[in-house]
Amino acid sequence: MVAWRWSQTSAKVDRKGVHTDNMTQPFPLKPPFKIPFKSPISEVPDFLQSEQLLPSFTAGTVTGIIGVIRAISYAALIFSGPLSAHLGLGIGMAIFSTAVIAIVASLTSSFGGTIATPLAAPTAVLAVMAAELAAALPASTPPMDVFLTVLAAIAIGSLVTGVLLFCLGRLRLGSWLQVVPYPVVGGFMAGTGWLLIRGAIQVATDSDLTWQTLDVVFQTSVVWHWLPGLGLGIFLYLVTRRYKHYLVMPGILLGSTVVFYLVLGVLDLPVEAARSQGWLLGPFPAGGLWHPLQGEDFTHIHWQAIAGQAGNLITLALVTLLSLLLTKNGIELIVEQNLDLNRELESVGLSNLASGLGSGMAGNQALPSTLLAHKIGASHRLTGIINGITCLAVLMVGAQFLAYLPKPVIGGLLFYLALTLLVQWIYQSWSTLERVDYFTVVAIGVLTNAVGFLEGILAGFAMALVAFAIRYSQIDVVAQITSAASYPSHLTRTPQNRQWLQVQGEKVGIVQLQGFVFFATANQFLDQVRDRLLDPQQPSLQFLILDLQQVQGIDSSAALNFQKIRQMAVNKQIELVFTGLNKSVEDKLVAQGVFQDSKTSPPRIFEDLGQGLAWCENQLLQEKGKQASMTSLNGSQPKVISA
């Protein structure tokens, strides 16, 4: 097969006669911003500055206390139901994770004021995995073996997440990750919100909220256990929306605990009686809270059961990655500073690796705590270090005070976290998202709870791609269909030739395409070209120019339709001309066989529409024996394209 390419060897002239060769930009392009790199070690002397010490100590202590409270609630979410006997060790694991992640992230993040902790969404995945592991192990499995297996799975999840994120950052792949469709993120958050609702009820009642347990959960005696937590969660949500002070949440949680014990006093209910009725956490076994995996522990771990959780482990890593992308964007808006995504990936990856090596859970940047530190004026690395030290101090105190934490308060915090997600993504998004995107959010939220996180996210990506294809197919890729009579070349011609071409130009059809031509839009332009070729009321064509100057790319479906157009042109003895092909489009057309030999001459290829028009006009003039003006084609030589 052959196809002729006309290449201008002298200075290039565009259709408007503007010389384009040797045109260079007067100044080199520069990025809009440069992210300064400041070594954490270089900031150590700054820690001693008084203007940093006080705000960093205040913000670090407050966010550390909040981190401990959330760690307790996350542990209660994971170690609930049959795992509740190991809640004390679970709390120690969560607090340790909070401390390590906060310290490592503060030292390695591109933003010094970053506060990182375990987050709700990855914790929800861990809760699902822990419950499935506990259910999969034989009933005869010793309780401690069950705990060690769950703890090992949590640690492996942190290590897998850490390796993935660190490698993505080290390989500088951050720019490729910011393509997650917004509805997918929203659906993932909505699904997390509903899982937190279920977790809050399970913490308060030891009963999961499912279709099978609805009659149990809504029994009067059971309702009284989770209803106070729901009320506290709603109160927390309303007050924190109205008042943004950093002491509001800790104050409400402390006040709620005081009110709880006042009610016990009024009812003359002893603490032990309240514990036996399920109103308090515990009892906890004596000893330390933190129990990292050690040598002999590995012999009690059921590795085969953990291998069966490969899907949840992958989901955990993906969910943490999604959380990182979402949180990073939120932090940038708050602090008005661009964060280096690749460095954040490395930072969070290292934090998770450190947590996993200590048998801890996965974590990420915490937007609310980072915002709090920023408002206090403590956007320094010292803040995250003090945050971690605060958590470690609580860890060293032990489980004595944890046994006095009311379940309604822990459940209320979980309800609050759930409400923030559900209100944003189910209620508020109704007025901000298109209906297709909104129902995608809802569908993902339902699927993550009915089937699983990984399945819900994958289904969300599929729905987002379908929605994108439908939307893009509504964009007309045919920018214009005209002829050389109304769109002549800019060659200098005699008045007689110009007048003659004004009449004969109808024999030269021009179809200008734009955008990306793929399966959803390929038939659109094929139908329009077919209608033009088969319309008996239109003049017959001798030449058909397909101008792809504004086409960024095509897929195989579009390439097939170009082949169909070629066949129609051959059948009607129409000369086919391509203009403005980029290398990618040309390669796909060659692979499809558009330029193969046929009964007529192969398609001509020109660099731009102006040259293609000039060639078609000259062919018309030569056929009539007229003098063809070759003003801008002097020096052109044909090339052969081989496929």
N, C-alpha and C positions, 0 to 999 in steps of 0.2 A: 504494500500500500504506500501511497505517497500523498502528501499534502503540501501545497506551496505556501511558504511564509515569506512575506515581503518585508525586508529589513532595511531601514534607512541607514546608509553608511555615513552620510554627512550629518550636520546638526539636526537634531530631532525638532520637528515642528508639530505642535498640537493642532487640533481642529480649528482653533481660532487664530492660527498663524503665530503663536508665541514660541520663541525658541526656548527649549528647556534644558539643553545640554549645558554642563558646567555651572548649573545653578546650585549654589551651596548655601547653607544656612549661615548667617552672619555671626552667630554665636553658638557654641556647643550647648546641647540640651543638658540641663541639670535637674536632679530630682527635686521635688517640691520641698522635701525636708530631709534632714540627716539625723539619724538616731544616735545620739552621743553614747559612747561606751565608756562607762566609768567602773573601774574595778572595785568590787566590794571592799577589798583590802585597803584601797586608797581612801575609803570613806570611814575607816575605823577611827582615826583621830577625830573626826567630826562628832562621834558619839559623845565625846567629852564636853562638847559645847553646851552651855547651859540653855541656850534657846532651843535646843533639840531634846535635851534630857527630859524636861517636864512634860511637853506634849507627847513625846514618844512613850514615856512611862505611863501616862494616863491612858492613851489610846491602846497601848499594848496590853495593859491590865484589863481594861474594859472588854476589848475584843477577845482577850484570852478567856475571860469569864463566860462571854457569850459562846465562844468555841467549846468550852467544857459543857455548857448546858446543851448545846446542839449535839455534841458527841454522845452525851448520855441518851438523848432522844434517838439518835441514829442507832446506838447499840440496842436500845429497847425495841427498835423496829426490826433489827436483824435477829436478835436473840429473844424471840417471842414464841409463844406456843410451846412445843416440845423442847425448845432450846432455852426456855426462860430460866432453868436452873443454873445456867452458866452466864447469866446476865452480868454478874459482877466482873468476871474476866472479860466479857465483851465490852463493858464500859472502859476497863483499863486499856484494852486494845484500841478503842476509838479515841480515848484521850491521848494515848501515846502517838497515834497517827496524827492527830491534830497538832501536837507539839513539833514532831519531826518535820511534817510538811510545811508548817509555818516558818520554821527556822531555815530550812534549805531554800525554800522559795524566796524568802526575804534576802538571802545572800546571793541569789543567782538570777533573779528577775531583772528585766530591762527597766522596770519601774521600781524605785526603792521602797515605795510605800505599799507594795503588794502584800495583802494578807491572804494566805491560802489555808484551806481546811478541807476536810471531807465535805462533800455536798450532797444534797438531797437526791438528785437524779442517780448518780452512781450508787448511792446507798440503797435506793429502791431495787436496783439490779442485784446487789449483794443480798438483800432480803429475800428476793425470789430464789436466788441460787442456794442460800442457806436452807430455806424451807424444802426445796427439792432434794437437796442432799440428805437432810434428816429423814425425809420420807423414803428415799431410795435405799437407805441402809437397813439391814435386817433388824427386826425387833429385838433380837438377842444381843445387839451390839452394845457394849458398855457405854454409858453416858459420856464418860471422858473421851472415849475413842470418837464418838460423834462430834464432840466439841473440837478435838484436835483436827479432825478431817475438815470441818467447816473452817477452822482457823487457817489451815494450810491452803484451802481453796481461796480464801480471802487474800492471803499473802501472795499466792501465785497470780491472782488477778491484778494485784498492785505491780508485781514485777513485769507481767505481760504489758500492762498499760505503760509502765515506765520505759520499757525497751522500745515500744512502738513510738511514743511521743518523742523520746530522745533521738531516735534514728530519723524521724521525719524532720526534726529541727536541724540535726547535724547535716543532713543531706540537702538542706535549704529548700524544702518542699512546701513551705508555708503558703506561698502564693497559690499553690494548686488546691489548697484545702478550703479556700474561702468561696466555694461555689455551692455550699449546702443550701438548698431551697428553703426560704423562710418558713413556708408552711410545714416542712418536715421538722424544723426546730420547734415550731409551735406545737405540733402534735406530740412530739416527744415530751415537751414540758407539760402539756395537758395530761398525758398519760401518767407522768410522774406525780402530778397533783392528785389524781384519783388513787394511785397506789399509796400515797401518804395518808389519804383519808382512811383507807383500809388499815394501814399500819397504826394509825392513831386509835382506831377502835380495837384493834388486837392488843395494843399495849394496855388499854384500859380494861379490857374484858377477857383477854386470852382467847377470843373467838374471832376468826377471820370473817370478813364481810364478803360472802358469796351468795349466789342464788340459793344454795342448799342450806345456808345458815341464817337466812333472813328471819325466820320465825324465832330463832334463838337470840339474835342480836336485838330484836325489837320487843323482847319480853320486858315487862316493867322493871323487874329487878336488875336486868342487864342495862337497860336504857339509862338508869340512874348512875351507872358507872362511867358511861362515855359522854352523856349529855353535858356535865359540867366542863369537860375538856372542850367540847364544841363551843360552848358559850364563851369560854376563855379565849379560844382561837378567834372567834368573831370579834370579841372585845379588843384583842391585840391588833387585829387587822385594822379596825376602825380608828383606834387611837394612834397607831403608828402612821397611818395616812394623814392624820390631822397634825400630829406633833412629830417633828423630825429630830428631837434631841436624842443624843446617844445614850442617855440614861433611862429613856422611857421603857424600853423592853426589859432590861434587867430589873428596873423598879417594879414593873407590873408582875413579873414572874416571882420576885421576892415577896411582894405584897400578896399575891395569890397563895403562896405557901403559908404566910402568916394567917390569912383568912381561913385556910383549910384547918389549921390547928385550933383556931378560935372556934370553928364549928364543932370540932371534936370535943372541945371543952364544954361547949353549950350542951351537946348531946351526951356528955359524960361517957364518952367512948374512949377506953384506953388505947394507947398506941398499938400494943400488941393485938388487941381485938381488931383495930382498923387494918392492921397488916394481914391478919388471918382472913378478913373479908375482902382482901384484894385492893385496898386503897393505897398501899405503899409499895415501893420497890423492895426487892429482897424477899426473904433474908439472904445475905451474902455469906459465903464461907470465909473463915478466917484466913489471913494471909494477904499478900500483895495483890494489887489489881492486874498488874501486867504479867502475862505469862507467855513470853516468846517461845517459839518452838526450839527445843533442844534435842540433843543426840538421841535419847531413847524415845522421844515422842514420835519420831519418824517411823518407828516400827508399828505404831498404833494407827497410822493414817491409812485410810482406804483409798489408795491411789486410783483404782479402777473407777470408783464412784466419781472422783474428781475429773477423770478423763471424760466421763459422760456429761460434764458441765462445760465442755469446750465452747458450745454456742453461747452460754452466758458469759464466759470469760472474754470471748470476742466482743460480745455486746457491751460489756463493762468498758473495754478499751475504747470502743466507738462512742459510747455515751460520754465518757470523760473527754474525748476529743471534741465532741459537739459542745459540751459545757465550756470547754476552754475557748472555743471560737466565739461563743455567745458572750461569755463574761469578758473576754478581751475587748470586744467592741464596746461593751457597756463601760468599762473602765476608761477607755479612750475618750468617750463622750464626757465623762465626769471630770477627769483630770485635764482634759484638753491637751493631750499629749499622745503622740503616736508611739505605740509599743511595737517592738520588733517581734513579729509572730514566731520566727524561727528560734529566737532566743527564749521566748516564752515556752515553746514546745520543749526545748532542752531543759529549761528550769523546772517545769512541771514533771517532765520525765525523770529528772534526777530526784525530785521530791518523792515521787511514787516508788522509785527504786530504793531509796532510803527507808521509806515506810515498809515496803515489802520485805526487805532484809530483816526488819525488826518485827515481822509477823503482823504488820499493820495493814490498814485499808487504803484504798485509792482516794485521792483528793485533787483539788484544783484551786484556782484563785476564787476568793469569796467576794463577790461584788459588794454586798452590804457592808461588810467589815472594812474593805478597802475604801469605800465611800466615807465611812465613819472616820477612819484615820485621816483621810484627806481633809474633811471638814474641821477636824481638830487642829489641823496644821502639822500633822505628824507623818508626812509622806517620806519617812526615812527608814532605812534598813533596821535601825534599832527597834522600831515599833514591832516588826515581825518577830525579832529575837525575844523581846519581852513577852510577847504573846505566847511564844513557845515555852518560855521559862514559867509563866503562870500556869500553863497546863501541866508541866512537869511537877510543879509544886503540889497541885491537886492530886496528881498521881502518887506522889510520895506519902500524902496524908493517909491514903488507904480508903477502905470501903465504909468506914464508920459512919460518915455523914450521909453517904448515898442511901442507906437504908431508911432515911427519914424523908426522902423525896416523894411527894404525892404523885401518884399516877395521873390524876387529872391535870396537873401542871405540865408533865411531860407530854401527855396527849394533847393538851392545849397548844403547845409549841408546834407539834406536828400538824394539827388542824390549821394553825396560822400559816405555816409554810405551804400547805396544800391550797389554802384559800388564795394566797398571793399568786400562785400559778394558775389556778382555775379561773379566777376573776380576770386575769390578764388575757388568757388565751381562749377562754370559752365565752366570757361576757363582753369584754372590751373589744376583742378582735372582730366581733360581729359588725361593728361600725367602721372598722379600719381595713378589713380584708375583703377582697372580692369573694363572692359566694362560693366559687369553685375552691379557692384557697381555704375558706373557712371550713367547708365540709371535709376538706383534706385533713385539716387539723383535728376535727372531731373524729374522723375515721381512724386516724393514727392513734389517737387517745384511746378509743374503744379497742382497737386491735392489740395494743400493747398490754392491756389488762386481760383481754379474752384469750390471746394466743401467746404473746411474749414480746419483749422489747425488740429483739432482732427482727422478728417477723413484721412487727409494726413499722419499724424504721424502713425496712426494705420495701414494704408495700407503699409507704409514704413516698419514697423516691420514685417508685413506678407511677404513682398517681401524679406526682409533680411533673414527670417527664411527659405523660399523656396530656396534662393540662397545658404544658409548654407547646407541645406539637399542635394542639388545637388552636391555641392563641396565635402561634406563628403562621399557621395555615391561613389565617384570616388576613394576613398582610399580602397584598398583591405583589408578586415578584416581577410582574411585567410592568415596568415603569412607563413604557410608551410603545405603541405600534403606529408607525407612520411610513412615509415613503420619501424617496429622494426628491420628489416634486416639491414637497413642503420642507424638506430638510436637506438641502444640497450641500456639497462640499464647498470649501472656501478657496478652491483653486481659481486662479485668474483665467477667465475664458472670454472669448469674443461675445459681444451681445447676441449674435445669431446663435451661437452654440448654447449660450445660457437660456435663450428663449426656447430653443428646441428641446433642451433637457428639462425645461419646466413642464413640457407636455409628456415627454418620454420617461420622466422620472418615476411615474407611477409603476413602471415595470420593476423598480428596485424597492422591495419591501424592507423595512427596518423594524426589528424587534429589540428593544432595549430592556435588559433584565437587571435586577438589583437584589441585594441581600444574599442570604444563603438558600440555595435551592435544594430541597431534600424531599423525602417521600411525601410529606404532608402538603407540599406546594408544587411538586413536579407535575402532577396532572393538570394543575391550574394553568400553567403557561402552555402545556401541550394542547389543551383544548382551545386556547385563544389562537395559537398558531394554526391549528387545523381549521378553525373557523375562517381565518383569513385566507388560507389556501383554497378552501372549498367553496367560498362565497361566490356565487355566479354573478352577483351584482358588482363585485369588485374587479378592477382590471387584472388580467392575468400577469403573473410575475415571471420575470426572466432571472432575477437575482433575489436572494433572501439573505439579508445581513442579520446575524445574531450577535448583538453587542453585549459582551459580558464584562465590560470595564468596571461596573459597579457590583459585580458578583464576587463575594468573598470565598465561596466554596460550593461544592455540590456533593451529593452522595451517589451511591450506585443507582438508586431509583431515578434520579435526575439524569444521570449519564445514559440510562436506558431510553429515556424519553427523547434525549438528543439524537440517539440512534434512530428512533422512530421518525423524528422530523427529517433526518437525513434520507430515510427510505421514501417518505412522502415527496421530498424534493426530487429524488431520482425518478420516481414514477411520473412526476409532472415536468421533468426535464428543466428543473430550476437549479441554477448555480447557487450553491450554498457558500456563504462567506462568514467566517468567525472573526471578531475583532475584540481586542482587550483581554485576551486570555491570560490568566496568571498560571504559574507553573503547576500548581496543584490541580487546577481545573483541567488544564491541558493533559496532564498525565492520566486523569480519570477518563477523559474522552478517548485518548489513545487506547487505553486498556479496554474500553468498551467496543472499540472497532469503528468509531465514527469516521475515521480517516482512511478506512480500507478502500482498495480499488473497487470500482463499480462500473456500471455501463456508461456513466458520465464522468467528467473530470472530477478529481477529488476536491474537497472543500478548500477554499483559500483561507489563509490566516494572516491577519494584519495586526500591527501593534495597537492601533486605535481606530476609532470609527471614521475619522477624517480620511485616513489612507484607504480604508475599505470602500468608502463612498467614491473617492477619486478614481479608484480602479474600476468600479462598476460603471461610472459615467464614461470613462475612457473606452470601455468595451462597447457601450452603446454608440458612442461617436464613431468608433472604428468600423462598426458594422454598417453604418450609414455612409462610410467613405469620407467622413469629415475629419478635419485636423484635430487630433487629441492634444490638449494642453497637458504637458507632463511637468508643470512647473515645480511641484514639490516632490516628484518621484524620481528626479534625476539621480542616478547612481544607485537605484534600488536593484537588488539582485535576489532572485528566488532561492529559497532553501527547501530541502526535502526533509519532511518529518517521517521518521520510520517508527513503526510500532512493533 
